[in-house]
């Protein structure tokens, strides 16, 4: 497998677009998914994938092969995502606004704690939940979302994330914890609504 | 939320990653025995992480893939074979020249 990839890389280095297309096909879904989760929308994710592919094809002759092609390509895309985020400088969302729910009378109250972890609807086979989770990850404040995506969905080690984001390892861990807490609360709200809806049905 | 619970809940990530020292680990587990609310938070926290880790990859739209390949085709035309041959000949000549110099 590795040999086959090395062969493709070597052909692509000589400008062979067919070989590059095979490599792109292999890694584009992972790159596109991460870009979407980091940037929060498909249009920006598409721009990043396109730019990363062009840059990778251009820079291939300089690719030393110290890492795998996939890792190298992925790093190009992540750097482009970070660049885009810095340019966008989205308005930060207050943590409080994400950890409280608004009642009908406008008064805010903290989430009620229920254990929904064994609820049959708590599965990725539940399309509604899957879409909600994607949406909520995309809605996390930038500073939390990027380390979260790199760690939870891309499996990068904390040390590597700290290096990429130029922050300390403990800052990465704090941000990971906050992201998880925020998402847990969002899912808790979903399951509360689900419960109320079901009760109302009977 | 009771203040004591808040103190334990900020350690949940570290607990799940096995990063708590033995003493703090023991204290948290003792608290969990008496606090069903914190158990619920822990279980849903664990479930949230599992759901996120298993999210399927998004599919790249076919149009996007084709557009990328079209751009590569347009922007990076391979050098015509004749030019490559000329470049190769020139380099070979240069190398030969250098070799001769060294010999003499």
Interface residues (C-beta under 8 A of the other chain):
Chain A: X15 X17 X20 X21 X24 X25 X28 X29 X30 X32 X33 X36 X45 X46 X49 X50 X53 X54 X57 X58 X110 X113 X114 X115 X116 X117 X118 X122 X124 X129 X130 X133 X134 X137 X148 X152 X153 X173 X176 X177 X180 X181 X183 X184 X187 X188
Chain B: X1 X9 X10 X12 X13 X14 X37 X39 X40 X41 X43 X44 X45 X46 X47 X48 X49 X51 X52 X53 X54 X55 X56 X57 X58 X59 X60 X61 X64 X65 X67 X68 X69 X71 X72 X73 X75 X76 X78 X79
